[in-house]
Amino acid sequence: MSCPKPKASSANTNLMVYTINANGLNSPWKRRALLQELKLKKIQIALIQETHYKTNQTPKWYDKQYSTIIHSTPQSTKVRGTAIILANSLQLEIIATKIDPQGNYTFLKGKLNSAMYTFASIYLPNKDQTNTMNEIHDLLLLFAEGTLIVGGDLNTPLEPKLDCSSGTSSLPFKQIKKLKQQLHSLQLIDYIFISHKALDNVQKATIGSITWSDHAPVCLDISLNYPDNKHFSWKINDSLLKNPSVLETLTNATKDYFKNNTNTASNAIIEWEAYKCFIRGIAIQQGAKLKRERAKKKQDLLLHIKKLELSHKTFRTPESLADLIIARQELKSLLQTETDRATFFMRKMFYDHGNKCSRPLARMLKTKEQKNHIFKMKSPNGQIQESPKEIQKILIDFYKKLYQIKKQNTSPTISDNFRYNITSFSLMS
């Protein structure tokens, strides 16, 4: 079962929340696999556990669609660690954050379209879960405002009959019951918790397959009244020119075009401009074809893994386990290939454009423009307005008043200004 994709709507955009135990994000291919999954599912907020970031060895995080990451304090060894990743398309006004020096939680609260939300990523250790949850629970209640959404790995099966293959848990029943009582103010949706008042806004909650991590991701789809995303202009994918079949298709299309259209226009410029439109359509067609093939291959592999997981859970035979390991290794190899390809193009981009005012600078300015969203504004009477409609009205009224220039009966001439400047300032001798 895959995570749901948000439905496109002009008036009602969904908020996609994602949580997973990454079991370490120090490896570049795992960070790449995580980002690919976030982009594929169009996730806007990701709650990550077990980042395993180490002191003075925190890996660099760079992505043009997910440039904001808030993580807990790195530890002396590669253990624990939580993080919250935000999509750049999400216009969230961050009010406050709180991180755990021990790496067990990361809190964030902010405003989405004038409504307050609190997000928390929690990781409980393998031992002493109840006491740790007591401390986190008290801190979270003091920190939280508005709608609360919590994602985490509790290392505790809250429903052993459903969450454990054997139907029982090694933890005492009293400990599980106490932990569930601590979460009584929240409603359980798999391992994402949400405030009760926001349950009506939940559209769908799903559990994904175990692929690049040893844990399955959980996705939550919440309806949210939010403006449309911006549309991006098309740019050619340079990698298409390195594909032999695509290059042959583009070459043949170019030959056919000029064979059939030479000297058909009034001048060569019109022929050239028409050719650019024609070949761009061919490039888009070939790029979409390759993308569909890659997506189909990955989707087929994910479905195969899901079937093998169900088969292994049912029959528990060594053969099913071996097939499952082989399928996961094949998926890992596919993700590693895509990671290597992305790394190559990133290095090439910085080598070609690192010291020029070109694409990297444009991307930085574009990201800054997205972050310069106006969340509140003071009206002429001194009131703070947070509603987008009220902010728009304040701006309209301000510029209407600004450009209503009144005609003056007498205005100084150029000669008057020149004479004034001559008489007002003396030259140094």
TORLUM-499940 format. One record per residue (C-alpha): x, z, y; residue in one letter; residue number from 1. Coordinates in pm, whole numbers. Layout:
N
NODE      xx      zz      yy  torvex  mimi
NODE       X       Z       Y       a   NUM
...
END
This chain:
429
NODE      xx      zz      yy  torvex  mimi
NODE       0       0       0       m     1
NODE     154    -103     333       s     2
NODE     111      56     673       c     3
NODE    -172     -86     885       p     4
NODE    -110    -322    1170       k     5
NODE    -280    -250    1503       p     6
NODE    -575    -469    1591       k     7
NODE    -537    -680    1899       a     8
NODE    -788    -598    2169       s     9
NODE    -797    -633    2543       s    10
NODE    -975    -304    2607       a    11
NODE    -871     -84    2318       n    12
NODE    -517     -78    2183       t    13
NODE    -425     143    1890       n    14
NODE    -144     395    1886       l    15
NODE      70     359    1574       m    16
NODE     246     677    1456       v    17
NODE     499     667    1173       y    18
NODE     683     943     988       t    19
NODE     949     934     716       i    20
NODE    1230    1139     566       n    21
NODE    1520     897     622       a    22
NODE    1767    1089     401       n    23
NODE    2043    1004     648       g    24
NODE    2073     749     930       l    25
NODE    2452     735     953       n    26
NODE    2467     407     761       s    27
NODE    2418      94     979       p    28
NODE    2207     -82     716       w    29
NODE    1966     213     697       k    30
NODE    1925     218    1076       r    31
NODE    1865    -156    1063       r    32
NODE    1613    -118     780       a    33
NODE    1429     150     977       l    34
NODE    1413     -66    1290       l    35
NODE    1293    -366    1090       q    36
NODE    1013    -159     940       e    37
NODE     914     -22    1282       l    38
NODE     900    -374    1429       k    39
NODE     713    -517    1130       l    40
NODE     442    -250    1152       k    41
NODE     449    -250    1536       k    42
NODE     511     126    1539       i    43
NODE     508     291    1880       q    44
NODE     613     646    1789       i    45
NODE     832     728    1487       a    46
NODE     886    1086    1365       l    47
NODE    1205    1101    1158       i    48
NODE    1342    1380     938       q    49
NODE    1686    1433     781       e    50
NODE    1889    1218    1018       t    51
NODE    2207    1397     893       h    52
NODE    2379    1351    1230       y    53
NODE    2713    1531    1243       k    54
NODE    2875    1696    1546       t    55
NODE    3093    1452    1745       n    56
NODE    3000    1174    1500       q    57
NODE    2653    1077    1621       t    58
NODE    2609     701    1568       p    59
NODE    2523     485    1866       k    60
NODE    2161     384    1891       w    61
NODE    2083      50    2051       y    62
NODE    1779    -169    2022       d    63
NODE    1598    -364    2291       k    64
NODE    1255    -267    2156       q    65
NODE    1331      96    2062       y    66
NODE    1595     218    2305       s    67
NODE    1469     578    2338       t    68
NODE    1556     831    2068       i    69
NODE    1534    1209    2102       i    70
NODE    1707    1395    1821       h    71
NODE    1784    1755    1739       s    72
NODE    2131    1906    1778       t    73
NODE    2383    1750    1533       p    74
NODE    2517    1990    1272       q    75
NODE    2869    2066    1153       s    76
NODE    2785    1897     821       t    77
NODE    2553    1608     732       k    78
NODE    2239    1815     676       v    79
NODE    1891    1843     829       r    80
NODE    1824    1677    1164       g    81
NODE    1501    1544    1318       t    82
NODE    1430    1272    1574       a    83
NODE    1151    1099    1766       i    84
NODE    1182     727    1841       i    85
NODE     974     564    2115       l    86
NODE     893     196    2159       a    87
NODE     977      50    2499       n    88
NODE     630    -106    2512       s    89
NODE     475     243    2509       l    90
NODE     418     357    2867       q    91
NODE     466     725    2798       l    92
NODE     548     962    3082       e    93
NODE     771    1222    2919       i    94
NODE     691    1568    3056       i    95
NODE     917    1786    2841       a    96
NODE    1119    1792    2519       t    97
NODE    1242    2072    2294       k    98
NODE    1505    2041    2021       i    99
NODE    1622    2282    1755       d   100
NODE    1992    2381    1744       p   101
NODE    1949    2417    1365       q   102
NODE    1805    2067    1329       g   103
NODE    1462    2165    1195       n   104
NODE    1236    2026    1470       y   105
NODE    1208    1798    1772       t   106
NODE     916    1834    2016       f   107
NODE     802    1593    2286       l   108
NODE     504    1596    2518       k   109
NODE     392    1345    2775       g   110
NODE     105    1148    2921       k   111
NODE     -43     830    2780       l   112
NODE    -283     666    3022       n   113
NODE    -344    1000    3201       s   114
NODE    -410    1185    2870       a   115
NODE    -170    1454    2744       m   116
NODE     -14    1419    2396       y   117
NODE     235    1631    2205       t   118
NODE     445    1491    1919       f   119
NODE     655    1694    1676       a   120
NODE     893    1600    1396       s   121
NODE     950    1892    1157       i   122
NODE    1178    1942     860       y   123
NODE    1160    2254     642       l   124
NODE    1458    2344     421       p   125
NODE    1436    2370      42       n   126
NODE    1435    2749      66       k   127
NODE    1249    2999     281       d   128
NODE     993    2745     402       q   129
NODE     735    3004     506       t   130
NODE     960    3200     744       n   131
NODE    1097    2883     897       t   132
NODE     745    2748     948       m   133
NODE     644    3080    1110       n   134
NODE     912    3034    1378       e   135
NODE     836    2665    1433       i   136
NODE     459    2728    1441       h   137
NODE     488    2989    1717       d   138
NODE     721    2773    1925       l   139
NODE     500    2466    1883       l   140
NODE     183    2645    1994       l   141
NODE     359    2759    2313       l   142
NODE     495    2410    2379       f   143
NODE     198    2191    2285       a   144
NODE     -54    2049    2532       e   145
NODE    -336    1805    2476       g   146
NODE    -364    1617    2146       t   147
NODE    -108    1740    1894       l   148
NODE      38    1505    1630       i   149
NODE     290    1645    1381       v   150
NODE     484    1452    1120       g   151
NODE     732    1605     883       g   152
NODE     879    1685     549       d   153
NODE     763    2037     460       l   154
NODE     938    2042     122       n   155
NODE     618    2202      -3       t   156
NODE     340    2029    -202       p   157
NODE      30    2156     -22       l   158
NODE    -190    2010    -296       e   159
NODE      14    2035    -619       p   160
NODE    -251    1863    -830       k   161
NODE    -227    1554    -610       l   162
NODE     130    1569    -480       d   163
NODE     314    1661    -802       c   164
NODE     336    1432   -1102       s   165
NODE     312    1735   -1333       s   166
NODE      16    1877   -1139       g   167
NODE     200    2204   -1072       t   168
NODE     459    2325    -821       s   169
NODE     768    2539    -871       s   170
NODE     678    2732    -555       l   171
NODE     457    3042    -584       p   172
NODE      89    2989    -508       f   173
NODE      97    3265    -242       k   174
NODE     370    3084     -52       q   175
NODE     179    2755     -56       i   176
NODE    -141    2933      53       k   177
NODE      37    3107     340       k   178
NODE     187    2782     459       l   179
NODE    -155    2615     454       k   180
NODE    -299    2905     655       q   181
NODE     -35    2851     922       q   182
NODE    -165    2495     959       l   183
NODE    -534    2587     964       h   184
NODE    -576    2459    1321       s   185
NODE    -474    2109    1211       l   186
NODE    -638    1862     976       q   187
NODE    -420    1725     697       l   188
NODE    -383    1349     663       i   189
NODE    -126    1316     385       d   190
NODE     179    1459     565       y   191
NODE      77    1383     921       i   192
NODE    -112    1661    1097       f   193
NODE    -336    1601    1397       i   194
NODE    -554    1807    1627       s   195
NODE    -911    1838    1506       h   196
NODE   -1057    1700    1829       k   197
NODE    -870    1371    1775       a   198
NODE    -998    1307    1421       l   199
NODE   -1272    1074    1547       d   200
NODE   -1002     849    1697       n   201
NODE    -822     804    1365       v   202
NODE    -876     450    1238       q   203
NODE    -661     454     925       k   204
NODE    -389     656     751       a   205
NODE    -178     507     472       t   206
NODE     122     589     254       i   207
NODE     380     313     213       g   208
NODE     620     239     -71       s   209
NODE     960     396    -133       i   210
NODE    1208     123     -28       t   211
NODE    1520     188     183       w   212
NODE    1475     569     176       s   213
NODE    1399     799    -117       d   214
NODE    1076     903      59       h   215
NODE     762     703     130       a   216
NODE     660     649     494       p   217
NODE     323     763     628       v   218
NODE     145     567     902       c   219
NODE    -136     680    1128       l   220
NODE    -349     443    1335       d   221
NODE    -521     608    1634       i   222
NODE    -749     425    1877       s   223
NODE    -627     452    2233       l   224
NODE    -758     303    2555       n   225
NODE    -447     136    2684       y   226
NODE    -347    -174    2884       p   227
NODE    -230    -492    2713       d   228
NODE     135    -551    2633       n   229
NODE     332    -804    2832       k   230
NODE     382   -1156    2699       h   231
NODE     738   -1275    2646       f   232
NODE     869   -1627    2702       s   233
NODE    1004   -1834    2414       w   234
NODE    1380   -1876    2358       k   235
NODE    1546   -2090    2095       i   236
NODE    1688   -1916    1790       n   237
NODE    2051   -2028    1765       d   238
NODE    2064   -1944    1395       s   239
NODE    1833   -2238    1323       l   240
NODE    2120   -2475    1399       l   241
NODE    2324   -2315    1118       k   242
NODE    2059   -2383     858       n   243
NODE    2138   -2722     691       p   244
NODE    1777   -2813     615       s   245
NODE    1656   -2721     965       v   246
NODE    1948   -2905    1126       l   247
NODE    1868   -3216     923       e   248
NODE    1501   -3195    1026       t   249
NODE    1594   -3163    1395       l   250
NODE    1842   -3451    1369       t   251
NODE    1590   -3684    1205       n   252
NODE    1322   -3585    1457       a   253
NODE    1562   -3662    1743       t   254
NODE    1648   -4004    1602       k   255
NODE    1283   -4091    1545       d   256
NODE    1187   -3977    1895       y   257
NODE    1441   -4189    2080       f   258
NODE    1380   -4483    1845       k   259
NODE    1010   -4483    1928       n   260
NODE    1021   -4373    2293       n   261
NODE    1326   -4532    2451       t   262
NODE    1238   -4726    2770       n   263
NODE     871   -4626    2743       t   264
NODE     868   -4419    3063       a   265
NODE     939   -4514    3422       s   266
NODE    1276   -4336    3414       n   267
NODE    1506   -4152    3174       a   268
NODE    1432   -3809    3321       i   269
NODE    1070   -3823    3204       i   270
NODE    1185   -3926    2855       e   271
NODE    1432   -3636    2847       w   272
NODE    1177   -3377    2962       e   273
NODE     927   -3501    2704       a   274
NODE    1197   -3483    2435       y   275
NODE    1265   -3117    2517       k   276
NODE     898   -3035    2469       c   277
NODE     889   -3232    2145       f   278
NODE    1203   -3082    1990       i   279
NODE    1099   -2733    2100       r   280
NODE     779   -2773    1898       g   281
NODE     982   -2880    1593       i   282
NODE    1216   -2581    1635       a   283
NODE     924   -2339    1665       i   284
NODE     768   -2493    1355       q   285
NODE    1087   -2459    1149       q   286
NODE    1155   -2107    1274       g   287
NODE     803   -1996    1186       a   288
NODE     840   -2153     840       k   289
NODE    1162   -1965     766       l   290
NODE    1013   -1641     899       k   291
NODE     709   -1679     673       r   292
NODE     933   -1743     373       e   293
NODE    1143   -1433     441       r   294
NODE     837   -1219     504       a   295
NODE     671   -1345     186       k   296
NODE     980   -1270     -19       k   297
NODE     999    -917     120       k   298
NODE     626    -859      83       q   299
NODE     630    -981    -278       d   300
NODE     918    -749    -349       l   301
NODE     735    -453    -192       l   302
NODE     423    -526    -398       l   303
NODE     638    -552    -710       h   304
NODE     796    -215    -631       i   305
NODE     452     -63    -576       k   306
NODE     332    -187    -915       k   307
NODE     645     -56   -1085       l   308
NODE     598     282    -916       e   309
NODE     241     309   -1045       l   310
NODE     351     198   -1391       s   311
NODE     633     452   -1401       h   312
NODE     407     733   -1280       k   313
NODE     156     646   -1554       t   314
NODE     374     579   -1858       f   315
NODE     715     728   -1758       r   316
NODE     911     495   -1982       t   317
NODE    1288     432   -1937       p   318
NODE    1218      58   -1910       e   319
NODE     982      99   -1613       s   320
NODE    1235     323   -1439       l   321
NODE    1512      68   -1497       a   322
NODE    1296    -214   -1357       d   323
NODE    1207       2   -1056       l   324
NODE    1573      75    -983       i   325
NODE    1660    -296   -1009       i   326
NODE    1375    -393    -772       a   327
NODE    1477    -130    -516       r   328
NODE    1839    -246    -539       q   329
NODE    1728    -604    -479       e   330
NODE    1532    -497    -172       l   331
NODE    1831    -297     -48       k   332
NODE    2050    -606     -92       s   333
NODE    1801    -814     106       l   334
NODE    1794    -557     388       l   335
NODE    2174    -537     383       q   336
NODE    2197    -916     422       t   337
NODE    1965    -908     722       e   338
NODE    2165    -620     869       t   339
NODE    2494    -810     833       d   340
NODE    2337   -1114     997       r   341
NODE    2203    -906    1288       a   342
NODE    2543    -735    1331       t   343
NODE    2719   -1073    1345       f   344
NODE    2486   -1205    1615       f   345
NODE    2515    -885    1816       m   346
NODE    2895    -906    1814       r   347
NODE    2880   -1273    1903       k   348
NODE    2646   -1204    2193       m   349
NODE    2872    -937    2343       f   350
NODE    3179   -1156    2290       y   351
NODE    3020   -1453    2465       d   352
NODE    2832   -1271    2741       h   353
NODE    2992    -927    2771       g   354
NODE    3164    -998    3105       n   355
NODE    2898   -1227    3251       k   356
NODE    2571   -1179    3437       c   357
NODE    2363   -1326    3158       s   358
NODE    2134   -1213    2876       r   359
NODE    2261    -852    2824       p   360
NODE    2219    -777    3194       l   361
NODE    1876    -943    3197       a   362
NODE    1768    -731    2900       r   363
NODE    1886    -412    3070       m   364
NODE    1696    -502    3386       l   365
NODE    1389    -590    3182       k   366
NODE    1403    -253    3004       t   367
NODE    1442     -76    3336       k   368
NODE    1142    -265    3473       e   369
NODE     930    -148    3180       q   370
NODE    1035     211    3242       k   371
NODE     949     193    3614       n   372
NODE     582     245    3543       h   373
NODE     391     443    3806       i   374
NODE     219     737    3639       f   375
NODE      92     919    3949       k   376
NODE      61     866    4325       m   377
NODE     -38    1075    4625       k   378
NODE    -338     951    4822       s   379
NODE    -351     960    5206       p   380
NODE    -554    1284    5192       n   381
NODE    -278    1452    4989       g   382
NODE    -442    1448    4645       q   383
NODE    -240    1348    4337       i   384
NODE    -412    1062    4154       q   385
NODE    -321     985    3792       e   386
NODE    -591     735    3701       s   387
NODE    -461     374    3694       p   388
NODE    -768     255    3884       k   389
NODE    -715     516    4158       e   390
NODE    -342     428    4182       i   391
NODE    -432      61    4217       q   392
NODE    -686     142    4489       k   393
NODE    -427     346    4684       i   394
NODE    -180      55    4674       l   395
NODE    -443    -198    4781       i   396
NODE    -556      17    5073       d   397
NODE    -195      81    5180       f   398
NODE     -94    -284    5193       y   399
NODE    -421    -387    5356       k   400
NODE    -348    -141    5634       k   401
NODE      19    -238    5646       l   402
NODE     -41    -610    5706       y   403
NODE    -323    -573    5959       q   404
NODE     -88    -641    6253       i   405
NODE    -253    -599    6589       k   406
NODE    -177    -848    6867       k   407
NODE       5    -699    7164       q   408
NODE     -81    -809    7518       n   409
NODE     279    -793    7636       t   410
NODE     577    -856    7419       s   411
NODE     943    -865    7527       p   412
NODE    1098   -1211    7540       t   413
NODE    1434   -1310    7399       i   414
NODE    1588   -1300    7745       s   415
NODE    1450    -948    7803       d   416
NODE    1605    -825    7477       n   417
NODE    1936    -990    7563       f   418
NODE    1938    -839    7915       r   419
NODE    1853    -496    7769       y   420
NODE    2141    -510    7523       n   421
NODE    2386    -618    7795       i   422
NODE    2291    -333    8030       t   423
NODE    2264     -67    7756       s   424
NODE    2608    -106    7599       f   425
NODE    2936    -118    7788       s   426
NODE    3243    -298    7662       l   427
NODE    3558     -97    7599       m   428
NODE    3839    -180    7837       s   429
END
